[in-house]
């Protein structure tokens, strides 16, 4: 009993109304200075307000102390849900930032990281205007669960950043009609931003890096000499990788297996007919195979590896050398095949 009283007396408490909790942090790079911005809650006796803090510093480590100099209450990171960086900041590298985040015990590994087009401050101003302080983290979670965003958070980013044979990726946000919009993925080479991919390409990456149960991709195929356009919804997908190490330059075969659904299609397309259904599955498989092949070649041209092809080669190599793989990667033969099985056609 005495020890319980002693431990209680040593605990550190924070009263919500006496601190300012940062929910979203934004960082930009301008003229060799770091511009910091933060979305916080200010708790009053009767009302709660969303406030946007702004500061500028010569280095990353003084951003939080600078916030404390412009607020009447102590700034806390215990409720930090997301960190978004401007495109220019991301192009210069985010390794120092993730090191800082990892060293803070009050920040969890489920924190969402993101990239902004063009400045993080613009995105946070849009969030304040919408009065949705957790917009970034909630939008990312919703798009992972229902749409084309692969699983991502601080933990996954660190795994892809420091795991040899793979490159990280992050959600990409833009402003659209005065609203904040999640618009594809930012691809990194090591810790530096290289390129943005759109929603369709995000879907292709998602079904390659995880067993996905969501996502959708627009398609256009030809059935009975008539063009049919629509949306293929993923119900369950799986990717298998076969690495051939017999030659000097390894080759990889990727097999995509998708159970999908087409909910809206033309009246003339009778998917209740088994022959038409099989023809549709064949055409969609060819379409997905073509799009995935183009996407993989694009990744090779950019020299980025978010899929983790290098990791597959490393796991089957007795003399792995990452720098050597980097040189081989753009010239590797990576063949993609796809198999689609349609379910729940609505008839």
C-alpha positions in Angstrom: 0.0 0.0 0.0 2.8 2.4 0.8 4.5 1.7 -2.5 1.2 2.5 -4.4 1.1 5.9 -2.7 4.7 6.6 -3.6 4.2 5.6 -7.3 1.1 7.8 -7.5 3.0 10.8 -6.2 5.7 10.3 -8.8 3.4 10.2 -11.8 3.3 13.1 -14.3 -0.1 14.5 -15.1 -1.3 16.8 -17.8 -4.7 18.6 -17.7 -6.2 18.9 -21.1 -7.5 22.5 -20.6 -4.0 23.6 -19.6 -2.0 22.3 -22.6 -2.3 22.6 -26.4 -2.3 19.2 -28.1 -0.8 19.1 -31.6 -2.8 16.8 -33.9 -1.2 17.5 -37.2 2.4 18.8 -37.8 3.5 20.4 -41.1 7.1 21.1 -42.3 8.3 23.1 -45.3 11.7 24.1 -46.6 12.1 27.7 -47.8 15.4 29.6 -48.2 17.3 27.0 -46.1 14.9 27.6 -43.3 12.3 25.1 -41.9 8.8 26.5 -41.7 6.7 24.7 -39.1 2.9 24.6 -38.8 0.6 22.8 -36.5 -3.1 22.1 -36.0 -4.0 22.3 -32.3 -7.0 22.2 -30.1 -7.5 25.0 -27.6 -9.9 23.9 -24.8 -11.9 26.6 -23.2 -14.5 26.5 -20.4 -17.4 26.4 -22.9 -15.9 26.0 -26.4 -13.1 24.2 -28.2 -11.3 25.9 -31.0 -9.0 24.7 -33.7 -5.9 26.8 -34.1 -3.1 26.9 -36.6 0.4 27.7 -35.2 3.2 28.9 -37.5 6.9 29.3 -36.9 10.2 29.4 -38.7 13.5 27.9 -37.5 17.1 27.2 -38.8 16.8 23.5 -37.8 14.3 20.8 -37.1 15.0 20.4 -33.4 13.9 23.9 -32.3 10.4 23.8 -34.0 8.6 22.6 -30.9 10.3 25.0 -28.5 9.4 27.8 -30.9 5.8 26.8 -30.8 5.9 27.1 -27.0 7.1 30.7 -27.3 3.9 31.8 -29.2 1.3 29.9 -27.1 0.0 30.6 -23.6 -0.1 26.9 -22.8 2.5 24.2 -23.1 2.5 22.4 -26.5 2.3 18.6 -26.3 2.8 15.9 -28.9 1.0 13.1 -27.1 -2.0 13.3 -29.6 0.0 13.8 -32.7 -1.7 11.8 -35.5 0.0 13.0 -38.6 3.1 14.7 -40.0 3.0 16.2 -43.5 6.0 17.6 -45.3 6.1 19.9 -48.4 7.3 18.5 -51.7 10.6 20.5 -51.5 11.2 19.3 -48.0 10.7 15.7 -49.1 13.0 16.1 -52.1 15.8 17.0 -49.7 15.3 13.9 -47.5 13.2 13.0 -44.5 15.6 10.8 -42.6 16.4 13.4 -39.9 12.7 13.9 -39.4 11.9 10.2 -38.9 14.9 9.9 -36.5 13.4 12.7 -34.4 10.0 11.2 -34.4 11.3 7.8 -33.3 13.2 9.2 -30.4 10.1 10.8 -28.9 8.4 8.2 -26.6 5.1 10.1 -26.7 4.8 9.4 -30.5 3.4 6.1 -31.6 4.5 4.1 -34.6 1.0 4.3 -36.1 1.6 8.0 -36.8 0.7 8.8 -40.4 3.4 10.5 -42.6 2.4 12.3 -45.8 3.7 14.6 -48.6 2.0 17.8 -49.7 1.7 19.5 -53.1 3.2 22.0 -52.9 3.5 23.1 -49.2 2.4 21.5 -46.0 1.2 24.9 -44.7 -1.3 25.1 -47.5 -2.8 21.7 -46.6 -3.0 22.6 -42.9 -4.7 25.9 -43.7 -7.2 23.8 -45.7 -7.8 21.5 -42.7 -8.3 24.5 -40.4 -10.8 25.9 -42.9 -12.7 22.6 -42.9 -12.5 22.4 -39.1 -11.5 18.7 -39.2 -8.3 18.4 -37.1 -7.7 14.7 -37.8 -8.4 14.9 -41.5 -5.1 13.5 -42.7 -5.0 10.5 -40.5 -8.7 9.7 -40.9 -8.5 10.1 -44.7 -5.5 7.8 -44.9 -7.2 5.2 -42.7 -10.4 5.4 -44.8 -8.6 5.0 -48.1 -6.5 2.1 -46.8 -9.7 0.3 -45.8 -12.0 1.0 -48.7 -9.9 2.3 -51.7 -6.5 2.1 -53.4 -4.0 3.2 -50.7 -1.7 0.4 -49.4 -1.1 0.1 -45.7 1.2 2.9 -44.5 2.3 4.5 -41.2 5.6 5.4 -39.5 6.4 1.8 -38.7 5.9 0.6 -42.3 7.9 3.7 -43.6 10.8 2.8 -41.4 10.7 -0.8 -42.5 10.8 0.2 -46.2 13.4 2.9 -45.6 16.0 0.7 -43.8 15.2 -2.7 -45.3 17.7 -3.3 -48.1 16.0 -4.1 -51.4 12.9 -1.8 -51.0 11.9 1.9 -51.1 9.3 3.7 -49.0 6.1 5.5 -50.1 3.7 7.9 -48.5 0.2 9.3 -49.1 0.2 12.5 -51.3 -2.2 15.4 -50.6 -3.2 18.3 -52.8 -5.7 21.2 -52.6 -8.8 20.7 -54.9 -11.6 23.3 -55.0 -10.6 24.6 -51.6 -10.7 21.2 -50.0 -7.8 18.9 -49.0 -7.7 15.8 -51.3 -5.7 12.6 -51.1 -4.2 12.2 -54.5 -2.1 9.1 -55.0 1.2 8.1 -53.5 4.7 9.8 -53.2 7.5 7.4 -54.1 10.9 7.7 -52.5 14.4 6.6 -53.4 16.0 6.0 -50.1 14.7 9.0 -48.0 14.2 11.4 -50.9 10.9 12.1 -52.8 11.2 11.1 -56.5 7.8 10.9 -58.1 4.0 10.9 -57.5 1.8 8.1 -58.8 -2.0 8.4 -59.3 -4.8 6.4 -57.9 -4.8 3.6 -60.5 -1.0 3.1 -60.0 -1.6 3.1 -56.3 -4.0 0.2 -56.8 -1.5 -1.8 -58.7 1.1 -1.2 -56.0 -1.4 -2.2 -53.3 -2.2 -5.6 -54.8 1.5 -6.3 -55.2 2.7 -5.5 -51.7 -0.2 -6.9 -49.6 -3.1 -9.3 -49.6 -5.7 -6.6 -50.4 -9.4 -6.8 -49.8 -10.3 -3.4 -51.2 -9.5 -1.1 -54.1 -10.8 -0.4 -57.5 -9.5 0.3 -61.0 -11.2 1.7 -64.1 -11.0 -0.5 -67.2 -11.8 -0.5 -70.9 -12.1 -3.8 -72.8 -13.6 -5.1 -76.0 -16.3 -7.8 -75.7 -18.1 -9.1 -78.9 -16.5 -6.3 -80.9 -18.0 -3.7 -78.6 -16.1 -1.6 -76.1 -17.1 -1.8 -72.5 -15.8 0.6 -69.8 -16.4 0.3 -66.1 -14.9 -0.1 -62.7 -13.4 -3.4 -61.4 -13.7 -3.6 -57.6 -11.2 -5.8 -55.8 -12.7 -8.3 -53.3 -9.5 -10.2 -52.5 -6.1 -10.3 -54.2 -2.8 -12.1 -53.8 0.5 -11.7 -55.5 3.1 -14.5 -55.9 6.8 -13.8 -56.8 9.1 -16.3 -58.5 12.8 -15.3 -58.7 15.2 -16.9 -61.2 18.8 -16.6 -60.1 20.4 -18.9 -62.8 21.7 -16.0 -64.9 24.0 -13.0 -64.1 21.0 -10.7 -63.9 18.1 -12.2 -61.9 14.6 -12.2 -63.4 11.3 -12.2 -61.6 7.9 -13.4 -62.5 4.9 -11.8 -60.8 1.5 -13.5 -60.7 -1.5 -11.4 -59.7 -4.6 -13.2 -58.6 -7.7 -11.1 -58.1 -11.2 -12.0 -57.1 -13.3 -9.0 -58.3 -16.7 -7.5 -58.9 -18.2 -5.4 -61.7 -21.3 -3.7 -60.2 -22.1 -1.3 -63.1 -22.0 -2.4 -66.8 -24.1 -2.0 -70.0 -27.4 -3.9 -70.3 -26.2 -5.7 -73.5 -23.3 -7.3 -71.5 -25.0 -10.5 -70.1 -22.6 -11.7 -67.4 -25.2 -14.3 -66.3 -24.1 -16.1 -69.5 -21.1 -18.3 -68.5 -19.4 -17.8 -71.9 -19.7 -14.0 -71.6 -18.5 -14.2 -68.0 -15.4 -16.2 -69.0 -14.6 -13.9 -71.9 -14.9 -10.9 -69.6 -12.5 -12.5 -67.1 -10.1 -13.1 -69.9 -10.2 -9.6 -71.2 -9.9 -8.1 -67.7 -7.0 -10.3 -66.9 -5.2 -9.1 -70.1 -6.0 -5.5 -69.2 -4.7 -5.8 -65.7 -1.6 -7.6 -66.9 -0.8 -4.9 -69.4 -1.3 -2.1 -66.9 0.8 -3.8 -64.2 3.6 -4.4 -66.8 3.6 -0.8 -67.8 3.7 0.3 -64.1 6.6 -2.0 -63.2 8.6 -0.7 -66.2 7.9 2.8 -65.0 9.2 2.0 -61.6 12.4 0.5 -63.1 12.9 3.7 -65.2 12.5 5.8 -62.1 14.9 3.5 -60.2 12.6 3.2 -57.3 11.5 -0.2 -55.8 8.4 0.2 -53.6 7.3 -3.4 -54.4 10.5 -4.8 -52.8 11.8 -6.7 -55.8 15.3 -6.3 -54.4 14.2 -7.9 -51.1 13.1 -11.0 -53.0 16.4 -11.2 -54.8 18.3 -10.7 -51.5 16.4 -13.5 -49.8 17.5 -15.9 -52.5 21.1 -14.7 -52.9 24.2 -15.9 -51.2 26.3 -12.9 -52.2 23.9 -9.9 -51.8 25.2 -6.5 -52.7 22.7 -3.7 -52.6 24.7 -1.2 -54.7 25.1 -3.9 -57.4 21.4 -4.6 -57.4 20.7 -0.9 -57.8 22.7 -1.0 -61.0 20.9 -4.2 -62.3 17.4 -3.2 -61.3 16.5 -0.9 -64.3 17.6 -3.8 -66.7 16.0 -6.7 -64.9 13.4 -8.8 -66.7 10.2 -8.6 -64.6 7.3 -10.4 -66.2 3.7 -9.9 -64.9 0.8 -12.2 -65.4 -2.7 -11.6 -64.1 -5.7 -13.9 -63.4 -9.1 -12.4 -62.5 -12.2 -14.3 -61.3 -15.4 -12.3 -61.2 -17.9 -12.8 -58.4 -21.1 -11.1 -57.4 -22.0 -9.7 -60.8 -25.4 -8.6 -59.7 -27.3 -11.1 -61.8 
